[in-house]
Amino acid sequence: MSGDAADTKGRASSGSSSTDTAGDISLSYQRLKAYEGRPAAVAGVGKDPVNEPMIRHWCEAMGDTNPAYAGPDAIAPPTMLQAWTMGGLSGHEARSGAYDELLTLLDGAGYTSVVATDCEQEYLRPLRPGDEITFDAVIESVSERKTTKLGTGHFVTTRMDVRAGADGELAGTHRFRILKYAPAPRSAGHTGQQVHEAREPKPRRPRPVINRDNAGFWDGVARHRLLVQRCRACGTLRFPWLPGCNACGGQEWDPVEASGEGTVFSYVVMHHPPFPAFDPPYAVGLIELAEGVRIVSNVVGVAPDKVRIGMPVRLEFLRVDDELELPVFRATEDAAGPVAGGRV
């Protein structure tokens, strides 16, 4: 399957002497092209074997009622090919240094934004519950500099070979393409549109859904306290608030105030689609608190494109309007230098 998300308008002139000048440093295309053929992942192992629960969840989410995906002779939907290789939040040890080096090189040249543009899959044999998955990936190609509607940058394509069973039979291939780019400057017309929109009353932010299970958390926010739950039976901390303990099933718990110190575990910078109550771009982070639990919130006090995994942050409370106050996390001075008021 394939589908382009960024239409190219042009390309840089070819030749060994071509360089990028749109970023912070000049970047030779030959330097980028040298990464072609280098491994992106080596001897990867799927976190789980092919299994019926994941197949069922996938089919329910996709609304796929094909009878081939259920019953004693079930096979996995072919389009799940990549799902069996994904590392989740903990990642994969198989990821190679070459791929990270390439992305760091592009970041350093000013191509700090990224968008997934398309993927292509080829299916060679069905996957069945119980199949153990292994995979390898290679950096297949790095394009010359191209200009798109999003901005100027380079397309990076990786090819993953997915294997199944003890004999490592090739089950399929997955090509995945991203665009690493420097965003195009906003046009004067777009700026004028923004000014016009700014005169309109700004919609309110969505209100949180408060129920008997999480009311204690929002009571804490009103008192500028970030509360997590601690199970009385086993002592496990948990967040978000739940009626029972994930570790032991215990129903009794006590509220515990978090210190407010944490680090960015993962994040995304929101550009599109725009939401009327928010001003893009803005950073949404998965914050790992010092106590070990994680919370989703905005990262403020630093430009969105400067947010990084591992960045230390500190809790503060943002007054959104007369009725709504939210916990957010501000990058500390150690992380971003002296920080000015951030935009949420």
C-alpha positions in Angstrom: 0.0 0.0 0.0 1.2 3.5 -0.6 0.1 7.1 -0.5 2.1 10.3 -0.8 1.6 13.0 1.8 4.0 15.6 0.4 4.0 16.6 -3.2 7.4 17.5 -4.6 7.8 20.7 -6.6 11.4 20.6 -7.6 14.8 19.1 -6.8 18.3 20.3 -6.3 20.7 19.9 -9.2 22.6 16.6 -9.2 26.3 16.2 -9.0 29.0 15.4 -6.5 29.5 19.1 -5.7 25.9 19.9 -4.7 25.4 21.1 -1.2 22.5 22.1 1.0 22.4 25.7 2.2 18.9 25.9 3.6 19.9 24.6 7.0 22.4 25.8 9.6 25.4 24.2 7.9 26.3 23.2 4.3 25.6 19.5 3.8 27.0 17.5 0.9 24.5 15.2 -0.8 27.4 12.7 -1.2 27.8 12.7 2.5 24.1 11.7 2.9 24.2 9.2 0.1 27.0 7.4 1.8 24.4 6.1 4.3 22.6 4.2 1.6 23.0 0.4 2.2 23.9 0.8 5.8 21.8 -1.1 8.4 19.0 0.7 10.2 18.2 -2.4 12.4 20.1 -5.6 12.9 18.8 -9.0 14.1 15.6 -7.5 15.5 13.2 -9.7 17.4 9.5 -9.0 17.7 8.3 -8.2 21.3 5.6 -10.8 21.0 4.9 -13.7 18.7 2.0 -13.4 16.3 -1.1 -13.8 18.6 -4.8 -13.9 18.5 -5.5 -11.0 20.9 -3.6 -8.5 18.8 -5.2 -9.8 15.7 -8.6 -9.4 17.3 -7.9 -5.9 18.5 -6.6 -4.9 15.1 -9.7 -6.2 13.3 -12.0 -4.5 15.8 -10.2 -1.2 15.3 -10.2 -1.5 11.5 -13.7 -2.9 11.3 -12.4 -5.9 9.4 -14.7 -8.9 9.7 -12.9 -11.2 7.2 -13.4 -14.7 8.6 -9.8 -15.7 7.6 -8.6 -13.7 10.7 -10.6 -15.8 13.2 -11.0 -19.4 14.2 -8.6 -22.3 14.6 -6.9 -21.8 11.2 -6.7 -18.0 11.5 -4.0 -15.9 9.8 -3.0 -12.4 10.7 -4.2 -9.6 8.4 -1.3 -8.9 6.0 -1.3 -5.2 6.8 -0.3 -6.0 10.4 3.2 -6.8 9.0 4.8 -3.8 10.7 2.9 -4.2 13.9 4.8 -7.3 14.9 8.1 -5.5 14.6 7.3 -2.3 16.6 9.2 -1.7 19.8 6.6 0.4 21.7 7.8 3.0 24.2 10.8 1.0 25.3 12.1 0.7 21.7 14.3 -2.0 20.1 17.9 -2.8 20.9 18.2 -3.8 17.2 18.2 -0.2 16.0 21.6 0.7 14.5 23.7 3.8 15.1 23.9 4.6 11.4 20.2 5.6 11.2 20.5 7.8 14.3 23.6 9.3 12.8 21.8 10.2 9.6 18.9 11.8 11.4 21.3 13.8 13.6 23.2 15.0 10.6 20.0 16.2 9.0 18.9 17.9 12.3 22.3 19.7 12.4 21.7 21.0 8.8 18.4 22.6 9.9 16.1 19.8 8.7 14.5 19.4 12.2 10.9 18.6 11.2 9.8 15.2 10.1 6.7 13.7 8.5 5.9 10.2 7.4 5.0 10.3 3.7 4.2 6.7 2.6 4.9 3.1 3.0 4.9 0.0 0.7 4.5 -3.6 1.8 5.0 -6.9 0.0 3.5 -10.0 1.4 5.3 -13.4 0.7 3.7 -15.8 3.2 0.9 -15.6 5.8 1.6 -15.1 9.4 -0.1 -17.3 11.9 -0.5 -17.3 15.7 2.6 -18.6 17.3 5.0 -17.4 14.6 8.1 -15.8 16.1 9.1 -12.7 14.2 12.6 -11.5 13.4 13.7 -8.6 11.1 16.5 -6.6 9.7 16.3 -3.1 8.1 18.5 -1.1 5.8 18.7 2.5 4.8 17.6 2.0 1.2 17.8 5.6 -0.2 18.3 9.2 0.7 16.9 11.6 -1.9 18.6 14.8 -3.2 17.2 18.0 -1.7 13.6 18.5 -2.7 11.1 21.4 -2.2 7.6 20.4 -1.1 4.6 22.2 0.2 5.8 21.6 3.7 9.3 22.8 3.1 12.7 21.8 1.8 14.4 18.6 2.8 15.4 15.0 2.1 13.3 11.8 1.8 14.8 8.9 3.7 13.5 5.4 2.8 14.2 2.3 4.9 13.4 -1.3 3.9 12.6 -3.9 6.5 12.7 -7.6 5.8 10.3 -9.4 8.1 10.9 -13.1 8.8 8.9 -15.8 10.6 9.5 -19.2 12.2 12.6 -21.0 13.3 13.9 -21.2 9.7 13.6 -17.4 9.3 11.5 -17.6 6.2 10.9 -14.2 4.5 7.3 -13.3 5.2 7.2 -9.8 3.7 9.0 -6.5 3.2 8.1 -3.1 4.5 9.4 0.2 3.0 8.9 3.3 5.1 9.6 6.8 3.8 9.9 10.0 5.8 10.7 13.6 4.9 13.2 15.4 7.1 12.7 19.1 6.2 13.0 22.7 7.2 9.5 24.2 7.3 8.6 26.6 4.5 8.3 30.3 5.7 4.7 31.4 6.2 3.4 33.6 3.3 2.2 37.1 3.8 -1.3 36.0 2.9 -1.3 33.4 5.5 -0.1 35.9 8.1 -3.0 38.2 7.1 -5.4 35.3 7.6 -4.0 34.7 11.0 -4.5 38.4 12.0 -8.1 38.2 10.8 -8.7 35.0 12.7 -7.2 36.6 15.8 -10.0 39.2 15.9 -12.6 36.4 16.2 -13.4 35.2 19.7 -11.1 32.3 20.5 -13.0 29.1 21.3 -12.6 27.6 24.8 -10.4 24.7 25.3 -12.1 21.4 25.7 -13.2 20.6 29.3 -11.8 17.5 31.0 -14.2 14.7 31.7 -14.4 14.4 35.4 -16.0 11.4 37.0 -15.9 9.5 40.3 -12.7 7.7 39.3 -10.6 10.8 38.6 -12.4 13.6 40.6 -9.6 13.4 43.3 -7.0 14.2 40.7 -8.8 17.4 39.6 -9.5 18.4 43.2 -5.7 18.3 43.6 -5.2 20.4 40.5 -7.5 23.0 42.0 -5.2 23.1 45.0 -2.0 23.1 42.9 -1.1 19.6 43.9 -0.3 16.8 41.4 -1.8 13.7 43.0 -1.1 10.1 41.9 -2.6 6.9 43.5 -0.7 4.4 45.7 -2.2 0.9 46.2 -2.7 0.1 49.8 -2.2 -3.6 49.1 1.1 -3.6 47.2 2.3 0.0 47.3 2.4 0.4 43.5 2.0 4.0 42.3 -0.3 4.5 39.3 -1.4 7.2 36.9 -3.8 8.0 35.3 -6.3 7.5 38.1 -8.0 4.1 38.0 -10.5 2.3 40.3 -8.2 -0.7 40.8 -4.5 -1.5 40.9 -3.0 -2.8 37.6 -0.3 -4.8 39.6 -2.4 -6.7 42.1 -6.1 -5.8 41.5 -6.4 -4.1 44.9 -9.3 -1.7 45.2 -8.0 0.5 48.1 -5.6 3.3 47.5 -4.3 6.6 49.0 -3.4 9.8 47.1 0.2 10.8 47.0 1.5 14.2 46.0 4.2 14.0 43.3 7.2 16.3 43.6 6.6 17.8 40.2 10.1 17.0 38.9 10.4 14.9 35.8 11.9 14.4 32.3 10.5 14.2 28.8 10.1 10.5 28.0 8.5 11.1 24.6 6.9 14.0 22.8 5.2 15.3 19.6 5.1 18.8 18.2 1.6 19.5 16.9 1.4 21.5 13.6 -1.6 20.0 11.8 -4.5 19.6 11.9 -5.1 22.9 13.7 -7.6 23.1 16.6 -9.3 26.4 17.1 -8.6 26.6 20.8 -4.8 26.0 20.4 -2.0 28.0 18.8 0.3 25.7 16.8 3.0 24.7 16.9 3.0 23.4 20.5 4.7 20.5 22.2 2.8 17.6 23.9 5.0 15.5 26.1 4.8 12.2 27.8 6.5 13.2 31.1 8.1 10.6 33.4 7.8 11.9 36.9 10.5 11.4 39.5 8.1 8.9 41.2 8.2 6.7 38.1 4.7 7.2 36.6 4.0 9.1 33.4 1.6 11.9 32.5 0.7 13.5 29.2 0.9 17.3 29.3 2.2 20.4 27.4 5.9 21.3 27.6 6.3 25.0 27.9 9.1 27.6 28.4 11.0 26.4 25.4 10.5 26.5 21.6 8.6 23.4 20.5 11.5 22.4 18.1 13.9 22.5 21.1 12.1 19.9 23.1 14.2 16.7 23.5 13.8 13.3 25.1 15.4 13.3 28.5 14.9 17.1 29.0 14.3 17.9 32.6 11.1 19.7 33.4 9.2 21.0 36.4 5.5 21.2 37.1 3.5 24.4 37.1 -0.1 25.2 36.8 -1.5 27.1 33.8 -4.7 29.3 34.2 -6.4 28.8 30.9 -9.6 30.7 31.6 -11.8 31.5 34.6 -13.0 27.9 34.8 -10.0 25.8 33.8 -6.5 25.3 35.2 -4.2 22.6 34.0 -0.9 21.1 35.0 1.9 21.7 32.5 5.6 21.2 32.6 8.2 23.9 32.1 11.7 23.2 30.8 14.2 24.0 33.5 17.1 26.4 33.0 19.5 23.5 33.0 17.6 22.1 29.9 17.1 25.2 27.9 19.1 28.1 29.3 17.2 31.0 30.9 13.6 30.3 29.6 11.1 33.0 28.8 7.4 32.6 29.0 6.4 29.7 26.8 3.3 29.4 24.6 1.0 26.5 25.3 
